[in-house]
Amino acid sequence: MLCLLVSNLVHAGDAWNKEPYWQPVVGATLYTSGGSTRSALYGGLEGGVRYNETGQMPRLVGRTRVRGVLTFGGDATATDVRLGSFLGPRWKLLGVQAGPDLFRDELIGSGLGPSIGVDLPVITTAYLKPLTLSAGLSPAWLADTDRRVDWSTSSSFGFGHEFTLLLGGMVSLGDFAAGLGWSRRTTVAGTYQGFAISFRV
């Protein structure tokens, strides 16, 4: 429903800039699971529409996108397909975006079976060209009851059925960008923590 509302908002009048886009999603990650450190590669594709208000400051900035990623290596293979829509205010040097991110994911070999769900990420970004720095959190709610974390028995902070903390930075050099990110995801199968190197063209 939010995607439909955003679509109507963006197409109502000429006070918005709209730009369709697509980009490959590629990178490598180093993560800890069960006390061991493992590495993996990931790749996929993302496409959608970016949009922003014109003229005023702060202005609303957002995007609606479809994304599919396959992660392989380490001790498991992960599939992740998403449809999300995010919107929020942007000042000259700071922005905040939030919105629902519908997904279907599976981590084969880890005990996390396939499930559909919805993330609700809230991300704050500092724009210090050519560097951008981001921090956020993302609780998730899952259809599969076997994948829901019991927070009363967990030593980690969180809410929802799963919970992720995110930190990252990206440097843009023309049409090419490279980034480094950290994440900590608490699931019913344990906590996955790691660093990822990503590339964008």
DRENMISE-851358 format. One record per atom (N, C-alpha, C): residue number from 1; residue in one letter; x, y, z. Coordinates in steps of 0.001 Angstrom, whole numbers, plus 500000, padded with zeros to 6 digits. Layout:
BEGIN
NUM; a; X; Y; Z
...
REM end
This chain:
BEGIN
1; m; 500822; 498800; 500000
1; m; 500000; 500000; 500000
1; m; 500857; 501252; 500000
2; l; 501951; 501250; 500800
2; l; 502814; 502418; 500825
2; l; 503444; 502665; 499461
3; c; 503806; 501581; 498753
3; c; 504379; 501738; 497413
3; c; 503404; 502456; 496493
4; l; 502099; 502123; 496590
4; l; 501083; 502762; 495772
4; l; 500937; 504229; 496142
5; l; 500968; 504533; 497454
5; l; 500863; 505922; 497892
5; l; 502043; 506740; 497396
6; v; 503237; 506168; 497480
6; v; 504418; 506868; 497007
6; v; 504337; 507093; 495504
7; s; 503861; 506080; 494764
7; s; 503722; 506218; 493318
7; s; 502773; 507347; 492959
8; n; 501642; 507429; 493665
8; n; 500685; 508507; 493395
8; n; 501282; 509864; 493745
9; l; 502055; 509914; 494841
9; l; 502664; 511166; 495261
9; l; 503665; 511655; 494233
10; v; 504508; 510745; 493756
10; v; 505551; 511119; 492821
10; v; 504973; 511593; 491491
11; h; 503844; 511002; 491075
11; h; 503260; 511352; 489786
11; h; 502257; 512494; 489875
12; a; 502054; 513025; 491070
12; a; 501094; 514114; 491228
12; a; 501812; 515452; 491060
13; g; 501670; 516051; 489875
13; g; 502267; 517356; 489638
13; g; 503692; 517255; 489155
14; d; 504347; 518431; 489023
14; d; 505677; 518466; 488452
14; d; 506718; 518923; 489467
15; a; 506437; 518778; 490776
15; a; 507368; 519231; 491811
15; a; 508369; 518156; 492200
16; w; 508453; 517094; 491417
16; w; 509339; 515982; 491730
16; w; 510253; 515687; 490548
17; n; 511495; 515360; 490848
17; n; 512389; 514763; 489865
17; n; 512302; 513252; 490009
18; k; 512176; 512549; 488876
18; k; 512119; 511088; 488886
18; k; 513196; 510522; 487965
19; e; 513855; 509462; 488428
19; e; 514920; 508866; 487629
19; e; 514917; 507348; 487784
20; p; 514567; 506617; 486727
20; p; 514678; 505156; 486803
20; p; 516156; 504755; 486836
21; y; 516444; 503630; 487471
21; y; 517835; 503188; 487549
21; y; 517886; 501674; 487657
22; w; 519044; 501132; 487331
22; w; 519349; 499741; 487629
22; w; 520846; 499672; 487893
23; q; 521250; 498715; 488695
23; q; 522667; 498574; 489002
23; q; 522953; 497156; 489470
24; p; 524143; 496639; 489122
24; p; 524541; 495341; 489665
24; p; 524849; 495475; 491154
25; v; 524667; 494388; 491871
25; v; 525001; 494320; 493299
25; v; 526080; 493261; 493446
26; v; 527316; 493686; 493731
26; v; 528427; 492733; 493843
26; v; 529288; 493100; 495034
27; g; 529923; 492101; 495624
27; g; 530811; 492371; 496740
27; g; 531271; 491098; 497419
28; a; 531960; 491286; 498533
28; a; 532466; 490178; 499336
28; a; 532235; 490507; 500799
29; t; 532058; 489487; 501600
29; t; 531789; 489692; 503017
29; t; 532619; 488742; 503874
30; l; 533001; 489224; 505026
30; l; 533705; 488436; 506043
30; l; 532841; 488488; 507289
31; y; 532382; 487333; 507777
31; y; 531423; 487333; 508873
31; y; 531746; 486241; 509887
32; t; 531203; 486426; 511090
32; t; 531372; 485430; 512144
32; t; 530051; 484721; 512388
33; s; 530123; 483413; 512560
33; s; 528949; 482591; 512830
33; s; 529377; 481421; 513694
34; g; 528759; 481292; 514871
34; g; 529097; 480199; 515771
34; g; 530529; 480242; 516258
35; g; 531100; 481455; 516356
35; g; 532463; 481598; 516831
35; g; 533522; 481451; 515770
36; s; 533138; 481134; 514536
36; s; 534095; 480979; 513444
36; s; 533947; 482127; 512447
37; t; 535065; 482485; 511814
37; t; 535063; 483531; 510796
37; t; 535054; 482898; 509418
38; r; 534161; 483364; 508555
38; r; 534013; 482800; 507221
38; r; 533919; 483938; 506201
39; s; 534147; 483598; 504947
39; s; 534045; 484585; 503874
39; s; 533056; 484103; 502825
40; a; 532488; 485036; 502094
40; a; 531532; 484696; 501055
40; a; 531491; 485815; 500018
41; l; 531022; 485488; 498837
41; l; 530799; 486460; 497771
41; l; 529310; 486616; 497553
42; y; 528902; 487776; 497060
42; y; 527496; 487953; 496725
42; y; 527353; 488736; 495429
43; g; 526250; 488478; 494740
43; g; 525983; 489165; 493481
43; g; 524502; 489167; 493184
44; g; 524070; 490158; 492441
44; g; 522661; 490263; 492090
44; g; 522394; 491515; 491291
45; l; 521142; 491938; 491305
45; l; 520717; 493074; 490495
45; l; 519654; 493855; 491247
46; e; 519695; 495175; 491102
46; e; 518702; 496057; 491702
46; e; 518234; 497068; 490675
47; g; 516945; 497349; 490675
47; g; 516410; 498355; 489763
47; g; 515147; 498973; 490323
48; g; 514894; 500224; 489937
48; g; 513705; 500896; 490437
48; g; 513665; 502347; 490001
49; v; 513099; 503190; 490852
49; v; 512963; 504617; 490571
49; v; 513413; 505409; 491787
50; r; 514266; 506408; 491560
50; r; 514624; 507386; 492584
50; r; 513816; 508658; 492343
51; y; 513445; 509352; 493410
51; y; 512655; 510571; 493241
51; y; 512953; 511526; 494383
52; n; 512830; 512822; 494100
52; n; 513039; 513836; 495128
52; n; 512252; 515095; 494791
53; e; 511842; 515786; 495853
53; e; 511190; 517074; 495694
53; e; 512189; 518098; 495170
54; t; 511698; 519083; 494447
54; t; 512557; 520138; 493937
54; t; 512314; 521431; 494699
55; g; 513344; 522236; 494774
55; g; 513190; 523593; 495287
55; g; 513446; 523764; 496763
56; q; 512645; 523146; 497593
56; q; 512705; 523451; 499013
56; q; 513759; 522624; 499742
57; m; 514091; 523085; 500947
57; m; 515052; 522385; 501800
57; m; 514566; 522496; 503253
58; p; 514330; 521385; 503980
58; p; 514606; 520023; 503504
58; p; 513572; 519585; 502472
59; r; 513953; 518612; 501687
59; r; 513044; 518071; 500694
59; r; 512911; 516568; 500904
60; l; 511808; 516019; 500451
60; l; 511607; 514578; 500548
60; l; 512392; 513886; 499438
61; v; 513094; 512826; 499804
61; v; 513887; 512042; 498863
61; v; 513549; 510572; 499092
62; g; 513397; 509811; 498017
62; g; 513062; 508401; 498202
62; g; 513397; 507552; 497001
63; r; 513106; 506281; 497134
63; r; 513268; 505341; 496026
63; r; 512364; 504143; 496262
64; t; 511941; 503543; 495177
64; t; 511206; 502279; 495194
64; t; 511979; 501318; 494316
65; r; 512294; 500142; 494832
65; r; 513183; 499255; 494082
65; r; 512857; 497783; 494290
66; v; 513292; 496985; 493311
66; v; 513282; 495525; 493382
66; v; 514743; 495076; 493418
67; r; 515032; 494071; 494257
67; r; 516426; 493654; 494428
67; r; 516487; 492150; 494635
68; g; 517404; 491498; 493965
68; g; 517636; 490075; 494157
68; g; 519117; 489798; 494314
69; v; 519501; 489054; 495364
69; v; 520915; 488805; 495655
69; v; 521118; 487343; 496041
70; l; 522203; 486760; 495540
70; l; 522632; 485417; 495915
70; l; 523985; 485523; 496597
71; t; 524101; 484946; 497803
71; t; 525365; 484904; 498535
71; t; 525844; 483460; 498582
72; f; 527123; 483234; 498267
72; f; 527635; 481866; 498225
72; f; 529044; 481835; 498795
73; g; 529370; 480701; 499427
73; g; 530657; 480545; 500094
73; g; 530444; 480378; 501580
74; g; 531545; 480293; 502320
74; g; 531401; 480077; 503758
74; g; 530781; 478719; 504016
75; d; 529777; 478683; 504902
75; d; 529140; 477412; 505234
75; d; 527688; 477370; 504790
76; a; 527264; 478351; 504005
76; a; 525857; 478397; 503616
76; a; 525687; 479225; 502350
77; t; 524549; 478989; 501683
77; t; 524162; 479779; 500521
77; t; 522879; 480523; 500871
78; a; 522851; 481816; 500574
78; a; 521695; 482640; 500933
78; a; 521057; 483218; 499675
79; t; 519729; 483214; 499649
79; t; 518978; 483891; 498597
79; t; 518115; 484961; 499254
80; d; 517997; 486105; 498583
80; d; 517272; 487232; 499158
80; d; 516650; 488048; 498022
81; v; 515328; 488107; 497989
81; v; 514598; 488884; 496989
81; v; 513729; 489890; 497718
82; r; 513766; 491181; 497273
82; r; 513096; 492247; 498012
82; r; 512356; 493216; 497097
83; l; 511265; 493766; 497648
83; l; 510540; 494875; 497040
83; l; 510323; 495909; 498138
84; g; 510965; 497082; 498008
84; g; 510903; 498069; 499073
84; g; 510652; 499470; 498554
85; s; 510116; 500313; 499435
85; s; 509882; 501719; 499116
85; s; 510251; 502553; 500333
86; f; 511143; 503548; 500129
86; f; 511721; 504301; 501238
86; f; 511614; 505801; 500963
87; l; 511316; 506567; 501997
87; l; 511090; 507993; 501822
87; l; 511482; 508716; 503098
88; g; 512017; 509942; 502960
88; g; 512362; 510713; 504145
88; g; 512949; 512063; 503786
89; p; 513165; 512928; 504796
89; p; 513678; 514275; 504545
89; p; 515180; 514269; 504271
90; r; 515598; 515212; 503434
90; r; 517021; 515387; 503126
90; r; 517378; 516864; 503259
91; w; 518374; 517132; 504122
91; w; 518971; 518447; 504211
91; w; 520233; 518437; 503366
92; k; 521014; 519497; 503418
92; k; 522211; 519568; 502579
92; k; 523195; 518455; 502919
93; l; 523425; 518218; 504196
93; l; 524445; 517263; 504609
93; l; 523893; 516032; 505320
94; l; 522588; 515980; 505547
94; l; 522009; 514885; 506330
94; l; 520668; 514463; 505755
95; g; 520403; 513173; 505801
95; g; 519123; 512653; 505352
95; g; 518695; 511459; 506178
96; v; 517389; 511227; 506234
96; v; 516818; 510074; 506927
96; v; 515787; 509439; 506013
97; q; 515845; 508128; 505888
97; q; 514844; 507412; 505095
97; q; 514348; 506192; 505864
98; a; 513074; 505881; 505667
98; a; 512470; 504693; 506277
98; a; 511366; 504202; 505359
99; g; 511000; 502940; 505518
99; g; 509908; 502385; 504735
99; g; 509912; 500878; 504766
100; p; 508833; 500259; 504319
100; p; 508735; 498798; 504346
100; p; 509553; 498153; 503233
101; d; 510154; 497012; 503537
101; d; 510945; 496243; 502580
101; d; 510466; 494793; 502631
102; l; 509547; 494444; 501739
102; l; 509020; 493080; 501669
102; l; 510091; 492155; 501112
103; f; 510231; 490953; 501694
103; f; 511294; 490063; 501238
103; f; 510883; 488605; 501332
104; r; 511647; 487808; 500607
104; r; 511612; 486352; 500742
104; r; 513070; 485918; 500781
105; d; 513507; 485316; 501884
105; d; 514903; 484929; 501993
105; d; 515038; 483526; 502560
106; e; 516253; 482993; 502420
106; e; 516581; 481657; 502928
106; e; 518085; 481569; 503085
107; l; 518550; 480967; 504166
107; l; 519972; 480739; 504381
107; l; 520182; 479234; 504460
108; i; 520437; 478639; 503316
108; i; 520536; 477192; 503189
108; i; 521782; 476695; 503921
109; g; 521596; 475718; 504793
109; g; 522717; 475148; 505531
109; g; 522892; 475735; 506915
110; s; 522042; 476709; 507293
110; s; 522199; 477348; 508597
110; s; 521035; 477080; 509534
111; g; 519981; 476463; 509036
111; g; 518792; 476279; 509851
111; g; 517763; 477374; 509658
112; l; 518079; 478391; 508850
112; l; 517099; 479444; 508552
112; l; 516407; 479101; 507239
113; g; 515245; 478468; 507352
113; g; 514501; 478059; 506173
113; g; 513856; 479231; 505464
114; p; 513230; 478978; 504318
114; p; 512628; 480065; 503549
114; p; 511454; 480692; 504287
115; s; 511355; 482010; 504197
115; s; 510230; 482718; 504801
115; s; 510018; 484026; 504066
116; i; 508772; 484462; 504023
116; i; 508491; 485820; 503593
116; i; 508396; 486694; 504841
117; g; 508618; 487986; 504657
117; g; 508574; 488885; 505799
117; g; 508661; 490326; 505345
118; v; 508776; 491206; 506300
118; v; 508935; 492625; 506006
118; v; 509932; 493234; 506984
119; d; 510946; 493887; 506442
119; d; 511869; 494704; 507223
119; d; 511309; 496120; 507311
120; l; 511685; 496840; 508361
120; l; 511351; 498259; 508466
120; l; 512634; 499021; 508800
121; p; 513511; 499214; 507791
121; p; 514767; 499906; 508056
121; p; 514571; 501402; 508274
122; v; 515351; 501954; 509190
122; v; 515437; 503403; 509410
122; v; 516914; 503755; 509306
123; i; 517284; 504505; 508266
123; i; 518681; 504780; 507955
123; i; 518938; 506285; 507942
124; t; 519970; 506709; 508661
124; t; 520429; 508094; 508644
124; t; 521729; 508159; 507856
125; t; 521826; 509133; 506933
125; t; 522994; 509242; 506068
125; t; 523556; 510645; 506102
126; a; 524887; 510738; 506236
126; a; 525600; 512015; 506153
126; a; 526265; 512093; 504780
127; y; 526057; 513213; 504068
127; y; 526582; 513399; 502723
127; y; 527772; 514359; 502780
128; l; 528971; 513792; 502713
128; l; 530209; 514557; 502810
128; l; 531027; 514282; 501550
129; k; 530555; 514788; 500430
129; k; 531109; 514417; 499127
129; k; 532632; 514487; 499113
130; p; 533254; 513408; 498549
130; p; 532667; 512254; 497851
130; p; 532293; 511094; 498773
131; l; 532272; 511334; 500085
131; l; 532017; 510273; 501060
131; l; 530600; 510367; 501607
132; t; 529941; 509224; 501736
132; t; 528665; 509154; 502443
132; t; 528809; 508150; 503585
133; l; 528258; 508505; 504748
133; l; 528294; 507650; 505928
133; l; 526874; 507362; 506371
134; s; 526580; 506095; 506685
134; s; 525225; 505698; 507042
134; s; 525212; 504876; 508321
135; a; 524122; 505012; 509071
135; a; 523905; 504206; 510267
135; a; 522409; 503958; 510391
136; g; 522046; 502768; 510850
136; g; 520619; 502498; 510971
136; g; 520326; 501199; 511686
137; l; 519055; 500925; 511783
137; l; 518574; 499681; 512363
137; l; 517393; 499183; 511542
138; s; 517146; 497874; 511637
138; s; 516097; 497282; 510818
138; s; 515481; 496069; 511519
139; p; 514369; 496263; 512212
139; p; 513625; 495106; 512723
139; p; 512873; 494426; 511581
140; a; 512650; 493133; 511711
140; a; 511925; 492372; 510692
140; a; 510835; 491539; 511345
141; w; 509736; 491369; 510603
141; w; 508640; 490511; 511036
141; w; 508460; 489423; 509995
142; l; 508393; 488157; 510445
142; l; 508441; 486992; 509568
142; l; 507168; 486167; 509640
143; a; 506800; 485582; 508506
143; a; 505620; 484723; 508459
143; a; 505887; 483370; 509110
144; d; 507123; 482853; 508973
144; d; 507483; 481549; 509525
144; d; 507695; 481669; 511034
145; t; 506826; 481056; 511815
145; t; 506925; 481163; 513275
145; t; 508197; 480514; 513821
146; d; 508780; 479546; 513091
146; d; 510005; 478888; 513550
146; d; 511225; 479794; 513440
147; r; 511098; 480914; 512717
147; r; 512239; 481814; 512545
147; r; 512164; 483057; 513440
148; r; 511245; 483077; 514382
148; r; 511065; 484252; 515225
148; r; 511929; 484154; 516486
149; v; 512725; 485184; 516726
149; v; 513599; 485216; 517907
149; v; 512764; 485393; 519170
150; d; 513081; 484610; 520203
150; d; 512493; 484789; 521532
150; d; 513424; 485709; 522318
151; w; 513082; 486985; 522390
151; w; 513972; 487961; 523007
151; w; 514125; 487750; 524511
152; s; 513197; 487032; 525117
152; s; 513313; 486776; 526557
152; s; 514467; 485830; 526870
153; t; 514924; 485079; 525878
153; t; 516038; 484153; 526088
153; t; 517297; 484580; 525335
154; s; 517236; 485686; 524628
154; s; 518374; 486149; 523838
154; s; 519223; 487128; 524637
155; s; 520537; 487054; 524442
155; s; 521447; 487989; 525109
155; s; 521655; 489263; 524289
156; s; 521076; 489322; 523097
156; s; 521226; 490481; 522220
156; s; 520040; 491423; 522336
157; f; 520283; 492705; 522071
157; f; 519203; 493686; 522026
157; f; 518478; 493581; 520693
158; g; 517166; 493765; 520736
158; g; 516412; 493793; 519494
158; g; 514926; 493715; 519743
159; f; 514171; 493864; 518665
159; f; 512725; 493696; 518713
159; f; 512263; 493271; 517336
160; g; 510990; 492907; 517233
160; g; 510519; 492255; 516019
160; g; 510830; 490768; 516089
161; h; 510884; 490113; 514950
161; h; 511210; 488686; 514893
161; h; 512684; 488454; 514574
162; e; 513335; 489397; 513910
162; e; 514783; 489460; 513721
162; e; 515174; 490933; 513843
163; f; 516477; 491189; 514030
163; f; 516887; 492578; 514234
163; f; 518293; 492768; 513689
164; t; 518501; 493860; 512937
164; t; 519795; 494139; 512319
164; t; 520243; 495559; 512631
165; l; 521522; 495701; 512990
165; l; 522176; 496999; 513114
165; l; 523108; 497177; 511929
166; l; 523214; 498417; 511422
166; l; 523965; 498676; 510203
166; l; 524838; 499918; 510348
167; l; 526071; 499841; 509846
167; l; 526970; 500988; 509709
167; l; 527681; 500853; 508371
168; g; 527923; 501976; 507702
168; g; 528606; 501865; 506426
168; g; 529115; 503190; 505909
169; g; 530009; 503106; 504938
169; g; 530532; 504278; 504260
169; g; 530797; 503944; 502811
170; m; 530668; 504949; 501919
170; m; 530902; 504739; 500497
170; m; 531590; 505957; 499909
171; v; 532565; 505716; 499043
171; v; 533279; 506774; 498334
171; v; 532896; 506703; 496867
172; s; 532457; 507830; 496305
172; s; 532051; 507899; 494902
172; s; 533136; 508580; 494085
173; l; 533510; 507928; 492996
173; l; 534496; 508464; 492060
173; l; 533880; 508444; 490672
174; g; 533166; 509509; 490340
174; g; 532450; 509538; 489073
174; g; 531301; 508556; 489084
175; d; 531257; 507661; 488099
175; d; 530189; 506665; 488013
175; d; 530483; 505412; 488833
176; f; 531656; 505356; 489457
176; f; 532048; 504181; 490235
176; f; 532059; 504531; 491718
177; a; 531612; 503590; 492543
177; a; 531614; 503795; 493986
177; a; 532026; 502495; 494677
178; a; 532733; 502642; 495785
178; a; 533138; 501487; 496592
178; a; 532802; 501776; 498046
179; g; 532344; 500745; 498744
179; g; 531918; 500964; 500119
179; g; 532338; 499846; 501049
180; l; 532330; 500163; 502341
180; l; 532609; 499192; 503395
180; l; 531489; 499291; 504415
181; g; 530898; 498149; 504751
181; g; 529785; 498151; 505689
181; g; 529948; 497110; 506781
182; w; 529319; 497387; 507932
182; w; 529277; 496446; 509050
182; w; 527816; 496180; 509386
183; s; 527505; 494938; 509694
183; s; 526138; 494601; 510093
183; s; 526169; 493566; 511209
184; r; 525110; 493604; 512007
184; r; 524941; 492623; 513087
184; r; 523480; 492198; 513086
185; r; 523250; 490966; 512635
185; r; 521889; 490459; 512462
185; r; 521623; 489356; 513477
186; t; 520609; 489559; 514302
186; t; 520228; 488564; 515293
186; t; 519056; 487751; 514765
187; t; 519248; 486430; 514677
187; t; 518227; 485520; 514167
187; t; 518000; 484403; 515180
188; v; 517017; 483561; 514904
188; v; 516748; 482434; 515786
188; v; 517889; 481422; 515757
189; a; 518701; 481430; 514680
189; a; 519833; 480511; 514571
189; a; 521110; 481090; 515150
190; g; 521057; 482325; 515661
190; g; 522242; 482953; 516228
190; g; 522458; 484338; 515656
191; t; 523569; 484938; 516057
191; t; 523906; 486285; 515609
191; t; 524995; 486209; 514543
192; y; 524737; 486884; 513413
192; y; 525689; 486951; 512316
192; y; 526233; 488374; 512266
193; q; 527548; 488483; 512389
193; q; 528194; 489789; 512405
193; q; 529305; 489796; 511380
194; g; 529401; 490869; 510602
194; g; 530456; 490856; 509598
194; g; 530662; 492175; 508911
195; f; 531705; 492183; 508061
195; f; 532048; 493336; 507235
195; f; 531877; 492946; 505769
196; a; 531412; 493898; 504972
196; a; 531204; 493636; 503559
196; a; 531808; 494759; 502735
197; i; 532472; 494402; 501638
197; i; 532969; 495345; 500647
197; i; 532009; 495306; 499472
198; s; 531519; 496474; 499058
198; s; 530563; 496535; 497960
198; s; 531066; 497483; 496876
199; f; 530566; 497257; 495656
199; f; 530946; 498076; 494509
199; f; 529678; 498470; 493751
200; r; 529696; 499697; 493199
200; r; 528553; 500167; 492421
200; r; 529044; 500885; 491179
201; v; 528431; 500577; 490043
201; v; 528780; 501243; 488798
201; v; 527515; 501783; 488123
REM end
